[in-house]
């Protein structure tokens, strides 16, 4: 039984094989030699893509298991928001008992906390091991906690928010803001913060806008930062409907005024980032006024305020002379994160000035590998031979597939060079 090809594919994390096997009629409810369903194996591996494929192929996420749990309850326990998303799908789960059980489970993890819950479940008082991890399927981050052979992620407040919204319990902006800002690690890359922000953004209504805008006056900078991000995401979510965003002009005027008045650097950076979704002649001068701001986070956001004279579908663009001068200055910044942002902008610039190539060449030995990658890419797209030497300084690249088009730019440059030389010899 353990040799079932679907079980093997799930254990190997082979998403393509799982899809093909399901399309060819494999039983999505198959279980391994220990009696564990394939869906629960995917949950244990935190593989939300495979879990979603199995549910889409017919696996029952609400099936009662011998230990009294269900795959959905196990997903809630896991602390992975992505897993719960994948198992819920479009399921209505009309049973009141099922909804109550899921909400109670998520609420208990949220209120008790994952560390205390792990100790309760294992009966151990040892130190809980924790490591920051990135969920590449959802491009969000968690703290993964381990004790006595059990592993969970700290996404339970986000899971509770997801379930509440899915079951029609629409908590207010203030309550959800308090939940996000009460996180032990209240940072903006965390999956819980992201889930709560996007839960509100998906509502796309005036009531949510007004409540989020009111957070501008909150004494806690974290709440103000949360409000600014919700407002930006509300506008983007509405814009994705291919209809005019009802929030566009309101957001522009609010953020222009907010960015001039805000004293906290994290909140200021978010308002500048929000302005990147607008075109208005007032934005670039405002951004340039922060070129020498003491906080690197703010200086890095200047790029998002620069006016684009024209752009290509490839993402390359022409900046104003003032904007280009700002990018060249930021590329010499003492902070690595600021240089990285500036390098990205210069690598995508269509401006013809030779200073761009010289500046990119000066970043080939930057401490940040991604900065080196973009410097090489920028030189290659500008047919600067220094990209060849720079490519040798990049070093091994993780997840090469996602970077392949960028990293392979010097090879394309050499191919163009050979083609030109061949054409020259035939003329």
TIMARLUM-873469 format. One line per 2 residues: number of its first residue (from 1); their letters; for each residue x, y, z of N, C-alpha, C. Coordinates in steps of 0.02 Angstrom, whole numbers, plus 50000, padded with zeros to 5 digits. Each point is the difference from the previous one (the first is absolute). Example, Ala and Ser with C-alpha at 12.3 -4.5 7.8 and 13.67 -1.06 7.14 Angstrom:
// residues 2
1 = AS = 50660:49716:50390:49955:50059:50000:50045:50060:50000; 49982:50053:49964:50042:50059:50003:49961:50055:50037
//
This chain:
// residues 427
1 = XX = 50042:49939:50000:49958:50061:50000:50043:50063:50000; 50057:49996:50035:50044:50058:50004:50031:50018:49935
3 = XX = 49997:49953:49951:50031:50013:49935:49952:50032:49951; 49941:50017:50023:49952:50033:49956:50033:50062:49969
5 = XX = 49996:50008:49934:50035:50056:49967:49978:50069:50024; 49936:50007:50018:49977:50065:50024:50031:50016:50068
7 = XX = 50002:49950:50044:50032:50009:50065:50073:50019:49991; 50034:49966:49954:50071:50014:49987:50009:50072:49975
9 = XX = 49956:50021:49954:50005:50068:49973:49988:50053:50054; 49951:49986:50044:49985:50047:50054:50060:50004:50047
11 = XX = 50028:49943:50018:50058:50000:50046:50060:50035:49969; 50007:49995:49934:50057:50032:49967:49987:50073:49985
13 = XX = 49939:50024:50014:49984:50069:49985:49998:50015:49926; 49985:49949:49960:50000:50006:49927:49930:50023:49976
15 = XX = 49992:50065:49994:49934:50028:49984:49976:49978:49931; 50045:50000:49951:49980:49980:49932:49976:49928:49999
17 = XX = 50037:49956:50034:49980:49929:50001:49932:49991:50034; 49988:50038:50053:49935:49996:50034:49944:50020:49953
19 = XX = 50010:50055:49963:49948:50023:49953:49987:49947:49946; 50054:49974:49972:49992:49951:49946:49965:49937:50025
21 = XX = 50020:49976:50058:49969:49939:50027:49926:50011:50013; 49982:50058:50027:49929:50015:50013:49962:50005:49934
23 = XX = 50030:50031:49950:49967:50005:49934:49990:49932:49969; 50046:49953:50015:49996:49932:49973:49955:49955:50042
25 = XX = 49968:50028:50051:49951:49961:50037:50023:49971:50066; 50058:50023:50026:50023:49974:50065:49949:50020:50054
27 = XX = 49994:49956:50049:49954:50011:50056:50029:50053:50047; 49969:50059:50006:50027:50052:50045:49995:49983:50073
29 = XX = 49960:49948:50017:49991:49981:50070:50046:49942:50020; 50049:49984:49958:50046:49945:50016:50039:50016:50064
31 = XX = 50018:49948:50037:50039:50011:50061:50061:49956:50000; 50049:50016:50042:50064:49964:50001:49996:49939:50046
33 = XX = 50058:49967:50010:50001:49938:50038:49982:50009:50074; 50005:50063:50025:49978:50014:50069:49927:50022:50004
35 = XX = 49966:50002:49943:49931:50021:49998:49991:50075:49998; 50053:50037:49981:49995:50073:49995:49979:50020:49930
37 = XX = 49945:50037:49992:49978:50022:49934:50052:50045:49966; 50001:49997:49933:50047:50041:49962:49993:50074:50019
39 = XX = 49938:50022:50011:49989:50070:50016:50034:50018:50066; 49999:49955:50049:50033:50014:50064:50076:50000:49994
41 = XX = 50026:49960:49953:50072:50002:49987:50020:50068:49973; 49959:50028:49955:50015:50066:49972:49996:50053:50054
43 = XX = 49952:49992:50046:49993:50048:50055:50062:49997:50045; 50022:49940:50016:50059:49992:50043:50062:50031:49969
45 = XX = 50003:50000:49933:50057:50029:49964:49991:50074:49986; 49944:50030:50023:49984:50070:49988:49998:50016:49925
47 = XX = 49978:49952:49959:49998:50011:49928:49929:50017:49980; 49985:50064:49998:49931:50022:49986:49981:49990:49927
49 = XX = 50048:50001:49955:49984:49989:49929:49976:49929:49989; 50037:49951:50026:49979:49930:49993:49934:49988:50038
51 = XX = 49994:50029:50059:49937:49992:50038:49941:50026:49959; 50010:50058:49968:49946:50028:49959:49984:49956:49941
53 = XX = 50051:49969:49969:49989:49954:49944:49959:49940:50022; 50016:49973:50058:49964:49941:50024:49927:50017:50015
55 = XX = 49989:50058:50032:49931:50021:50014:49962:50012:49935; 50034:50033:49952:49969:50012:49935:49986:49936:49963
57 = XX = 50040:49948:50015:49990:49935:49967:49949:49956:50035; 49974:50024:50057:49947:49962:50033:50014:49979:50071
59 = XX = 50060:50014:50027:50014:49981:50069:49954:50041:50047; 49975:49966:50051:49952:50032:50046:50038:50033:50057
61 = XX = 50001:50067:50001:50035:50037:50052:49965:49997:50067; 49936:49979:49999:49961:49998:50062:49987:49928:50023
63 = XX = 50039:49953:49973:49992:49929:50017:50024:49987:50071; 49959:49967:50040:50019:49985:50069:50050:49942:50001
65 = XX = 50056:50011:50033:50054:49951:50003:49997:49960:50065; 50036:49944:50004:49996:49958:50061:50017:50036:50064
67 = XX = 50043:50051:49998:50018:50036:50061:49950:50055:50018; 49946:50004:49962:49948:50050:50014:50009:50066:49965
69 = XX = 50058:50010:49968:50012:50062:49963:49974:49993:49929; 50007:50054:49961:49987:50000:49928:50061:50033:49968
71 = XX = 50010:49991:49934:50055:50036:49968:49997:50075:50011; 49940:50029:50000:49995:50072:50012:50022:50019:50070
73 = XX = 49980:49959:50050:50022:50014:50068:50076:49994:50006; 50029:49952:49965:50073:49993:50000:50033:50060:49966
75 = XX = 49969:50025:49948:50027:50060:49967:49998:50060:50048; 49945:50007:50037:49995:50053:50049:50056:49992:50052
77 = XX = 50009:49940:50024:50052:49987:50049:50069:50019:49973; 50012:49989:49936:50066:50010:49970:50023:50073:50005
79 = XX = 49952:50046:50003:50018:50070:50001:50016:50029:49932; 49990:49962:49947:50013:50023:49932:49936:50029:49970
81 = XX = 50000:50064:49988:49941:50032:49969:49989:49973:49930; 50054:49989:49963:49995:49974:49932:49967:49932:49997
83 = XX = 50016:49957:50048:49967:49934:50002:49925:50006:50010; 49979:50043:50047:49929:50008:50012:49965:50030:49939
85 = XX = 50032:50048:49968:49973:50027:49937:49989:49944:49950; 50050:49958:49991:49997:49947:49950:49946:49949:50015
87 = XX = 49991:49984:50064:49950:49950:50018:49929:50028:49999; 49993:50063:50017:49934:50030:49998:49975:50008:49929
89 = XX = 50043:50025:49957:49980:50012:49931:49937:50042:49998; 49952:49977:49961:49935:50034:49996:49948:49964:50043
91 = XX = 50022:49955:50044:49953:49961:50040:49959:50045:50046; 49936:49987:50001:49956:50039:50043:50000:49973:50072
93 = XX = 50014:49934:50008:49999:49968:50065:49938:50022:50040; 49943:49980:49973:49937:50026:50027:49983:49973:50069
95 = XX = 50033:49946:50022:49985:49974:50066:50021:50049:50054; 49951:50020:50040:50014:50047:50055:50050:49971:50049
97 = XX = 49996:49935:50011:50047:49966:50046:50071:50003:49973; 50008:49990:49935:50066:50002:49968:50030:50070:50007
99 = XX = 49960:50050:49985:50025:50069:50004:50019:50017:50072; 49958:49981:50046:50015:50015:50071:50063:49965:50023
101 = XX = 50009:49937:49979:50059:49962:50020:50064:50032:49973; 49999:50021:49937:50059:50031:49969:50016:50067:50033
103 = XX = 49949:50040:50012:50011:50065:50031:50026:49992:50071; 49972:49953:50037:50022:49989:50070:50073:49977:50001
105 = XX = 50018:49957:49952:50068:49975:49998:50049:50057:49985; 49984:50040:49950:50044:50056:49982:50004:50051:50056
107 = XX = 49943:50014:50032:49999:50050:50053:50043:49976:50060; 49998:49935:50014:50039:49975:50057:50075:50007:49985
109 = XX = 50021:49982:49940:50071:50008:49983:50020:50074:50004; 49956:50044:49976:50015:50072:50000:50005:50026:50071
111 = XX = 49952:49984:50042:49998:50028:50068:50052:49968:50046; 50013:49936:49991:50049:49966:50043:50071:50013:49977
113 = XX = 50009:50004:49934:50066:50009:49972:50032:49935:49981; 50038:49997:49945:50027:49936:49975:50050:49968:50047
115 = XX = 50039:50040:50037:50050:49971:50046:49965:49963:50056; 49951:50032:50031:49963:49967:50055:49961:49940:49974
117 = XX = 49973:50005:49940:49963:49943:49971:50046:49941:49987; 50060:50014:49975:50048:49945:49989:50017:49966:50065
119 = XX = 50011:50039:50052:50017:49970:50065:49942:49959:50027; 49940:50025:49989:49941:49964:50024:49992:49934:49963
121 = XX = 50012:50001:49935:49989:49940:49960:50056:49948:50010; 50060:50023:50012:50056:49953:50009:50011:49981:50072
123 = XX = 49975:50041:50047:50014:49989:50070:50071:50016:50019; 50035:50037:49957:50070:50018:50012:50007:50073:50020
125 = XX = 50050:50014:50041:50013:50070:50019:50067:50023:49972; 50027:49963:49952:50064:50018:49970:49994:50066:49962
127 = XX = 50058:50027:49982:50000:50061:49959:49972:49984:49931; 49955:50041:49976:49972:49990:49934:50048:50029:49948
129 = XX = 50019:49958:49953:50045:50023:49946:49959:50041:49950; 50028:50055:49979:49966:50043:49952:50047:50024:49946
131 = XX = 49975:50002:49939:50041:50024:49944:49955:50039:49952; 50026:50053:49973:49962:50039:49951:50003:49965:49933
133 = XX = 49942:49988:49970:49998:49966:49935:49958:50040:49951; 50012:49987:49936:49961:50033:49947:49958:49948:49965
135 = XX = 49936:50012:49996:49955:49957:49963:50002:50023:49927; 50039:49964:49960:50011:50021:49931:49937:49995:49957
137 = XX = 49953:49957:50020:49938:49994:49962:49957:50063:50007; 50006:50034:50058:49957:50058:50013:50042:50064:50009
139 = XX = 50066:49993:49993:50047:50057:50008:49986:50039:50064; 49990:49963:50054:49991:50031:50066:50047:49964:50049
141 = XX = 50005:50027:50060:50047:49972:50049:49964:49982:50065; 50029:49952:50034:49975:49976:50065:50059:49989:50047
143 = XX = 49984:49987:50063:50047:49969:50045:49976:49928:50007; 50044:49953:49984:49984:49930:50006:50026:49974:50067
145 = XX = 49956:49970:50038:50016:49980:50069:49999:49924:50007; 50049:49973:50036:50006:49927:50006:50009:49980:50073
147 = XX = 49965:49947:50019:50007:49972:50067:49976:49927:50000; 50042:49955:50025:49980:49931:50008:49975:49966:49937
149 = XX = 50030:50017:49943:49979:49969:49937:49942:50034:49967; 49970:50051:50031:49945:50038:49969:50028:50065:49971
151 = XX = 49974:50019:49942:50020:50062:49968:49939:50039:49979; 49997:50063:50019:49945:50044:49979:50028:50067:49979
153 = XX = 49960:50037:49965:50017:50069:49982:49955:50048:50038; 50023:50062:50009:49963:50047:50042:49950:50042:49961
155 = XX = 49962:49968:49957:49951:50036:49959:49929:49997:50026; 49990:49979:50062:49932:49988:50024:49955:50062:50002
157 = XX = 50026:50060:50018:49956:50059:49997:49975:50013:49928; 50042:49985:49951:49978:50008:49930:49950:49947:49980
159 = XX = 50009:49939:50026:49952:49946:49986:49932:50017:50029; 50000:50026:50061:49936:50020:50031:49967:50055:49959
161 = XX = 50039:50047:49976:49973:50054:49958:49971:49972:49936; 50036:49954:49969:49977:49969:49938:49934:49963:50010
163 = XX = 49996:49960:50053:49939:49962:50013:49941:50046:50016; 50012:50050:50040:49946:50048:50016:49972:50031:49937
165 = XX = 50044:50023:49956:49977:50031:49938:49965:49950:49956; 50027:49939:49996:49971:49948:49957:49929:49982:50023
167 = XX = 49989:50003:50065:49935:49981:50028:49955:50061:50011; 50019:50058:49973:49957:50058:50002:50003:50041:50064
169 = XX = 50051:49989:50041:50008:50040:50061:50049:50057:49986; 49975:50056:49978:50043:50055:49977:50018:50046:50058
171 = XX = 50057:49987:50031:50023:50042:50055:50019:50069:49973; 49995:50051:50043:50014:50068:49980:50075:50013:49992
173 = XX = 50015:50056:49967:50070:50019:49987:50038:50008:50065; 49970:50032:50049:50036:50012:50063:50018:49935:50034
175 = XX = 49954:49952:50000:50013:49936:50033:50055:49961:49964; 49996:50000:49934:50051:49964:49962:50068:50036:50002
177 = XX = 49998:50066:50003:50063:50037:50008:50033:49982:50066; 49960:49996:50053:50026:49982:50066:50030:49930:49999
179 = XX = 49968:49955:49963:50025:49932:49995:50067:49998:49964; 50006:50037:49946:50063:50001:49962:50056:50033:50040
181 = XX = 49983:50054:50034:50052:50038:50036:50019:49968:50066; 49962:49949:50021:50016:49965:50063:50045:49940:49988
183 = XX = 50020:49988:49938:50044:49943:49986:50064:50006:50040; 50026:49942:50020:50064:50000:50036:50055:50028:49957
185 = XX = 49995:49985:49935:50049:50027:49951:49961:50040:49948; 49980:50061:50016:49956:50039:49955:50038:50030:49941
187 = XX = 50021:49957:49953:50034:50026:49942:49959:49989:49937; 50018:50034:49948:49957:50006:49942:50009:49944:49949
189 = XX = 50050:49957:50011:50008:49942:49957:49964:49939:50029; 49976:50006:50060:49970:49942:50033:49933:49983:49968
191 = XX = 49986:49934:49995:49940:49976:49968:49936:50026:50034; 50002:50007:50066:49940:50023:50036:49984:50072:49982
193 = XX = 50051:50042:50002:49990:50071:49982:49971:50004:49930; 50030:49963:49953:49977:50001:49931:49928:49976:49993
195 = XX = 49983:49946:50034:49932:49973:49995:49948:50049:50026; 50015:50033:50055:49952:50047:50029:49992:50061:49955
197 = XX = 50055:50026:49975:49996:50058:49954:49959:49982:49939; 50013:49943:49970:49966:49982:49938:49927:49979:50012
199 = XX = 49986:49975:50059:49930:49987:50017:49959:50064:49997; 50027:50053:50028:49965:50065:49998:49998:50028:49930
201 = XX = 50055:49994:49962:50003:50028:49933:49949:49968:49953; 49987:49936:50011:49952:49966:49956:49928:50025:50010
203 = XX = 49987:50037:50053:49932:50025:50012:49983:50056:49951; 50048:50042:49985:49992:50053:49949:49938:50043:50010
205 = XX = 49988:50021:50063:49942:50042:50013:50021:50064:50037; 49956:50048:49999:50014:50065:50030:50008:49995:50075
207 = XX = 49963:49955:50031:50005:49993:50073:50071:49979:50020; 50029:49953:49963:50068:49978:50015:50049:50056:49986
209 = XX = 49990:50036:49945:50044:50056:49984:50001:50052:50056; 49941:50021:50021:49996:50052:50051:50032:49978:50066
211 = XX = 49989:49937:50019:50028:49976:50063:50076:49994:49996; 50026:49979:49942:50072:49995:49991:50032:50069:49998
213 = XX = 49967:50047:49966:50026:50068:49996:50002:50033:50069; 49952:49982:50043:49998:50029:50067:50060:49979:50042
215 = XX = 50032:49944:49981:50059:49977:50037:50059:50047:49992; 49996:50046:49953:50054:50050:49993:50010:50038:50064
217 = XX = 49946:50010:50037:50005:50038:50063:50015:49958:50060; 50015:49936:49991:50014:49956:50058:50068:50017:50030
219 = XX = 50006:50001:50066:50064:50017:50031:50054:49947:49990; 49981:49938:49985:50049:49947:49991:50021:49997:49926
221 = XX = 50065:50008:49986:50023:49999:49930:49983:49935:49964; 49999:49945:50037:49985:49936:49968:49928:49999:49973
223 = XX = 49954:50029:50037:49931:50005:49976:49996:50046:49939; 50038:50055:50001:50000:50044:49942:50029:49964:49939
225 = XX = 50053:49962:50010:50030:49961:49946:49950:49950:49972; 49964:49967:50044:49949:49953:49979:49946:50034:49958
227 = XX = 49976:50058:50024:49948:50037:49964:50023:50020:49931; 50062:50023:49994:50027:50021:49935:50003:49942:49952
229 = XX = 50020:49942:50025:50005:49942:49956:49932:49976:49977; 49951:50001:50045:49932:49980:49981:49973:50047:49946
231 = XX = 50012:50065:50008:49976:50048:49950:50031:49987:49932; 50066:49987:49999:50033:49987:49936:49972:49936:49968
233 = XX = 49989:49949:50040:49975:49937:49974:49927:50005:49979; 49961:50041:50034:49931:50013:49979:49999:50029:49930
235 = XX = 50043:50048:49988:50003:50031:49934:50021:49949:49947; 50051:49960:50016:50025:49951:49952:49948:49946:49986
237 = XX = 49966:49977:50053:49949:49949:49991:49943:50025:49955; 49980:50062:50010:49947:50030:49958:50025:50009:49929
239 = XX = 50064:50019:49992:50029:50013:49935:50003:49936:49958; 50008:49943:50033:50005:49936:49965:49935:49978:49968
241 = XX = 49945:50033:50016:49936:49983:49971:49992:50028:49929; 50051:50036:49976:49999:50032:49934:49948:50055:49995
243 = XX = 49976:50022:50058:49956:50058:50003:50037:50055:50037; 49982:50063:49990:50034:50054:50036:49995:49990:50075
245 = XX = 50056:50006:50035:50000:49991:50072:49965:50059:50034; 49950:49987:50042:49966:50055:50034:50043:50033:50053
247 = XX = 50058:49969:50014:50043:50026:50053:50060:50039:49973; 50009:50002:49934:50062:50027:49972:50014:50072:50021
249 = XX = 49953:50045:49987:50013:50071:50015:50004:50012:50075; 49957:49966:50037:50002:50007:50073:50066:49978:50028
251 = XX = 50025:49945:49974:50063:49974:50025:50058:50046:49982; 50000:50026:49939:50053:50045:49979:50004:50061:50045
253 = XX = 49943:50034:50011:50001:50060:50040:50018:49985:50073; 49973:49945:50026:50015:49982:50070:50074:49985:50009
255 = XX = 50029:49960:49954:50070:49980:50008:50048:50057:49988; 49983:50046:49955:50043:50058:49989:50005:50042:50064
257 = XX = 49943:50011:50031:50000:50039:50063:50032:49961:50056; 49985:49935:50003:50026:49957:50053:50077:49997:49997
259 = XX = 50027:49992:49939:50073:49994:49992:50035:50064:50021; 49968:50056:49994:50031:50064:50020:50000:50008:50076
261 = XX = 49951:49968:50033:49992:50011:50072:50029:49944:50044; 50004:49939:49974:50019:49943:50041:50072:50004:50025
263 = XX = 50009:49986:50064:50066:50003:50031:50032:49931:50009; 49960:49947:50003:50028:49933:50008:50026:49974:49933
265 = XX = 50061:49976:49998:50030:49980:49936:49966:49940:49968; 49978:49951:50040:49966:49942:49971:49934:50019:49967
267 = XX = 49963:50042:50033:49935:50023:49973:50011:50044:49939; 50049:50045:50005:50016:50043:49943:50019:49959:49939
269 = XX = 50041:49949:50010:50020:49957:49944:49940:49967:49967; 49951:49980:50040:49941:49968:49972:49958:50049:49960
271 = XX = 49995:50062:50023:49962:50049:49961:50034:50016:49934; 50067:50003:50000:50036:50011:49938:49991:49941:49952
273 = XX = 50000:49940:50028:49988:49941:49958:49930:50002:49970; 49951:50023:50040:49932:50005:49975:49993:50049:49942
275 = XX = 50041:50052:50001:49997:50050:49946:50025:49973:49934; 50036:49943:50001:50027:49972:49939:49944:49976:49953
277 = XX = 49939:49993:50027:49944:49976:49959:49964:50057:49965; 50028:50059:50002:49967:50059:49971:50048:50038:49955
279 = XX = 49971:50039:49956:50039:50046:49959:49976:50071:50015; 50045:50040:50026:49982:50069:50017:50066:50039:50006
281 = XX = 50002:50060:49971:50063:50038:50001:50025:50019:50069; 49957:49994:50051:50021:50019:50068:50039:49944:50035
283 = XX = 49997:49940:49972:50029:49943:50036:50076:50000:49998; 50030:50010:49941:50073:49996:49996:50035:50052:50043
285 = XX = 49980:50064:49998:50034:50048:50044:49994:49981:50074; 49943:49972:50019:49992:49979:50070:50050:49944:50016
287 = XX = 50005:49951:49955:50047:49946:50012:50071:50024:50003; 50019:50044:49954:50069:50025:49998:50018:50039:50064
289 = XX = 49950:50027:50033:50014:50036:50062:50025:49954:50056; 49992:49934:49990:50021:49952:50051:50065:49964:49981
291 = XX = 50035:50025:49950:50062:49968:49978:50051:49993:50056; 50003:50048:50044:50049:49998:50054:49968:49982:50067
293 = XX = 49942:49970:49999:49966:49981:50062:50045:49952:50040; 50002:50006:50066:50044:49957:50040:49982:49926:49999
295 = XX = 49938:49982:49984:49979:49930:50001:50010:49968:49931; 50040:49946:49995:50009:49966:49936:49935:49978:49968
297 = XX = 49951:49978:50041:49936:49978:49973:49966:50055:49960; 50006:50062:50024:49969:50056:49964:50039:50016:49937
299 = XX = 50066:50002:50005:50041:50014:49940:49987:49948:49945; 49991:49937:50021:49988:49948:49951:49933:50009:49964
301 = XX = 49953:50033:50033:49934:50010:49969:49999:50059:49951; 50053:50038:49997:50001:50057:49953:49990:49975:49929
303 = XX = 50028:49941:49983:49992:49973:49932:49926:49995:49981; 49957:49981:50047:49929:49990:49984:49965:50066:49984
305 = XX = 50031:50056:50015:49968:50065:49986:50024:50032:49936; 50051:49970:49968:50030:50033:49941:49953:49995:49940
307 = XX = 49997:50056:49963:49956:50003:49942:50031:49963:49941; 49959:49963:49964:50023:49963:49941:49977:50037:49938
309 = XX = 50049:50018:49957:49984:50036:49939:49969:49953:49949; 50028:49941:49992:49970:49947:49959:50024:49933:50025
311 = XX = 49966:49948:49981:50018:49933:50023:49985:49948:49947; 50031:49941:50008:49989:49944:49955:49966:49944:50038
313 = XX = 49971:49954:49963:49966:49943:50031:50049:49957:50040; 50063:50003:49982:50051:49961:50035:50013:50027:50070
315 = XX = 49973:50059:50015:50012:50030:50066:50054:50053:49999; 50034:50007:49943:50051:50052:49996:49966:50068:49989
317 = XX = 50032:50053:50026:49967:50065:49999:50051:50057:49997; 49975:50058:49978:50042:50060:49998:49979:50046:50057
319 = XX = 50049:50021:50040:49987:50044:50057:50015:50072:49980; 49972:50047:50037:50017:50071:49990:50074:50009:50020
321 = XX = 50029:50056:49979:50070:50013:50018:50008:50004:50075; 49950:50029:50035:50004:50005:50073:49995:49930:50031
323 = XX = 49956:49959:49972:49992:49932:50026:50063:49959:49989; 50030:50006:49942:50062:49963:49986:50055:50022:50047
325 = XX = 50007:50065:50011:50051:50024:50046:49989:49971:50070; 49937:49994:50020:49985:49971:50065:50021:49927:50003
327 = XX = 49986:49962:49947:50019:49930:49999:50076:49991:50003; 50036:50042:49964:50073:49996:50001:50027:50015:50070
329 = XX = 49968:50047:50034:50021:50017:50068:49983:49943:50048; 49941:49971:49993:49980:49945:50044:50044:49938:49989
331 = XX = 50026:49992:49940:50043:49942:49986:50067:50005:50038; 50015:50059:50026:50062:50009:50039:49984:50004:50075
333 = XX = 49938:49983:50019:49978:50004:50070:50041:49954:50044; 50006:50018:50063:50038:49958:50047:49962:49937:50020
335 = XX = 49935:49998:49987:49959:49943:50020:49990:49952:49941; 50011:49936:50013:49996:49950:49947:49930:49995:49971
337 = XX = 49947:50006:50041:49932:49993:49975:49982:50058:49953; 50027:50059:50014:49987:50058:49956:50037:49991:49934
339 = XX = 50062:49977:50002:50037:49988:49938:49966:49947:49958; 49971:49951:50032:49965:49947:49963:49941:50028:49961
341 = XX = 49960:50042:50032:49942:50029:49966:50023:50045:49943; 50052:50040:50012:50026:50045:49947:50027:49960:49942
343 = XX = 50035:49946:50015:50028:49958:49947:49944:49970:49957; 49947:49978:50032:49943:49973:49963:49972:50054:49952
345 = XX = 49993:50061:50025:49974:50054:49958:50046:50014:49942; 50065:50003:50012:50049:50015:49947:50002:49943:49949
347 = XX = 49994:49938:50024:50002:49942:49955:49941:50001:49952; 49945:50032:50019:49941:50003:49957:49993:50067:49965
349 = XX = 50050:50042:50006:49996:50066:49971:50015:49999:49925; 49961:50039:49962:50012:50010:49929:50040:50064:49986
351 = XX = 50015:50038:50053:50038:50061:49991:50068:49984:49969; 50025:50041:49954:50062:49984:49964:50064:50020:50036
353 = XX = 49997:50036:50055:50061:50027:50031:50051:49946:50018; 50064:50009:49979:50053:49952:50016:50011:49991:50075
355 = XX = 49981:50050:50040:50010:49995:50072:49962:49940:50029; 49947:49978:49966:49962:49942:50024:50044:49938:49998
357 = XX = 50033:49989:49943:50043:49941:49994:50057:50001:50050; 50031:50058:50008:50055:50004:50047:49977:49987:50072
359 = XX = 49940:50024:50016:49973:49989:50067:49983:49927:50011; 49970:49968:49949:49985:49929:50005:50064:49959:50007
361 = XX = 50051:50018:49964:50064:49965:50005:50029:50006:50070; 49988:50057:50031:50025:50011:50068:49963:49958:50052
363 = XX = 49944:49970:49980:49961:49959:50046:50012:49925:49990; 50046:49981:49957:50012:49930:49985:50029:49962:50059
365 = XX = 50029:50036:50048:50028:49968:50060:49959:50016:50062; 49938:50022:49991:49959:50017:50058:49990:49940:50045
367 = XX = 49991:50012:50064:49992:49945:50048:49935:49961:49990; 49950:50032:49969:49935:49968:49988:50002:49964:49933
369 = XX = 49989:49935:50000:50003:49962:49938:49948:50024:49949; 49940:50017:50023:49949:50021:49953:50019:50067:49967
371 = XX = 50036:50042:50037:50025:50062:49970:50050:49983:49945; 50043:49952:50013:50049:49980:49949:49965:49971:49939
373 = XX = 49947:49961:50012:49963:49971:49944:49969:50054:49956; 49968:50050:50032:49968:50053:49961:50052:50044:49965
375 = XX = 50058:50009:50032:50053:50039:49967:50023:49965:49936; 50010:49935:50004:50020:49961:49941:49946:50004:49947
377 = XX = 49937:49991:50021:49944:50002:49952:49997:50068:49965; 50006:50054:50039:49998:50066:49971:50055:50012:49950
379 = XX = 50060:49979:50016:50057:50007:49953:49988:49960:49937; 49973:49939:50008:49988:49957:49942:49948:50029:49953
381 = XX = 49946:50028:50029:49947:50028:49957:50024:50063:49964; 50053:50031:50027:50028:50059:49968:50061:49983:49957
383 = XX = 50010:49934:49990:50056:49975:49959:50067:50024:50024; 50008:50001:50065:50065:50020:50029:50039:49936:50015
385 = XX = 50060:49991:49971:50038:49938:50009:50019:49986:50072; 49996:50048:50044:50017:49988:50070:49951:49951:50033
387 = XX = 49945:49985:49966:49952:49952:50028:50030:49930:50003; 50046:49984:49955:50030:49933:49999:50043:49989:50062
389 = XX = 50042:50048:50016:50041:49994:50060:49955:50001:50062; 49949:50042:49998:49954:50005:50058:49963:49935:50013
391 = XX = 49983:49963:49946:49963:49938:50009:50040:49950:50042; 50066:50004:49994:50043:49955:50039:50003:50018:50073
393 = XX = 49976:50058:50018:50002:50022:50070:49934:49990:50036; 49948:49977:49964:49934:49993:50031:49999:49945:50051
395 = XX = 50031:49943:49985:49999:49943:50046:49940:49956:49988; 49996:49943:50035:49944:49953:49990:49933:50034:50016
397 = XX = 49950:49987:49958:49935:50033:50007:49948:49949:50023; 49969:50013:50057:49947:49957:50024:49938:50007:49955
399 = XX = 49962:49947:49995:49939:50001:49959:50015:50029:49932; 50046:49968:49965:50024:50027:49936:49943:50012:49951
401 = XX = 49949:49957:50000:49946:50008:49951:49968:50069:50003; 49988:50024:50061:49966:50064:50007:50045:50059:49978
403 = XX = 50065:49988:49999:50047:50052:49981:50030:49989:49930; 49980:49945:49966:50036:49980:49940:50002:50054:49946
405 = XX = 49944:50033:49988:49999:50051:49947:50047:50058:50017; 50006:50016:50063:50044:50055:50021:50073:49977:49998
407 = XX = 50013:49941:50030:50069:49976:50004:50029:49984:49931; 49957:49980:49954:50024:49981:49933:50009:50059:49954
409 = XX = 49990:50061:50024:50007:50060:49958:50069:50005:49967; 50056:49985:50035:50065:50003:49966:50006:49952:49941
411 = XX = 49969:49941:50006:50001:49952:49945:49963:50027:49939; 49945:50034:50013:49962:50030:49944:50041:50057:49969
413 = XX = 50036:50037:50042:50044:50053:49974:50052:49970:49953; 50032:49945:50022:50051:49968:49958:49971:49974:49935
415 = XX = 49938:49974:50004:49967:49976:49939:49988:50058:49952; 49977:50057:50026:49990:50059:49957:50066:50022:49968
417 = XX = 50053:49996:50040:50066:50020:49975:50022:49955:49943; 49990:49934:50007:50018:49953:49947:49960:50012:49937
419 = XX = 49935:50014:50009:49957:50013:49942:50022:50062:49963; 50020:50052:50037:50023:50061:49967:50065:49989:49963
421 = XX = 50044:49961:50031:50064:49986:49968:49990:49959:49937; 49953:49952:50003:49985:49959:49942:49972:50042:49943
423 = XX = 49955:50047:50018:49971:50044:49949:50053:50045:49969; 50047:50023:50042:50053:50045:49976:50045:49964:49949
425 = XX = 50013:49935:50011:50044:49963:49955:49967:49984:49934; 49932:50000:49998:49965:49984:49938:49985:50061:49958
427 = X = 50011:50059:50029:49986:50061:49962:50058:50019:49954
//
